[in-house]
Amino acid sequence: MDARLDPLSFLGLADGDVNVIRNAGGIVTDDVLRSLAVSHHLLGTEQVLVVGHTDCGLTGLDERTVGLDIPLHAFDDLDERVRESVRAVQECPFLGVEASGAVYDVFTGRLRPL
């Protein structure tokens, strides 16, 4: 969701090369899985890359201080959050795709595979 990130640029891709699904925290939710299933079954997508990024606003957030009555899915460990999201893709019965994860460093511009 972070406007500082241009995934096409840091992945070396162009418009039309990939489907990009963005949300707060890069969390693989039921709606993300639904979108991935559409992409897989209708468009032939075979690979998923879950990318988290440093300096994410949900890292270390105390959800109680926000005052919203919805889960924000805050987290403390970025690498583990990305791994959890990758597992969610791998375990989804509607998908038969290759899934991997990476962390983008917003300060250095480097992408670190997990």
Secondary structure, DSSP 4 states (H G I P E B T S, - for coil): --TT--HHHHHT--TTS------GGG---HHHHHHHHHHHHHH---EEEEEEETT-TTBT--HHHH--SS----BS-HHHHHHHHHHHHHH-TT---EEEEEEE-TTT--EEE-
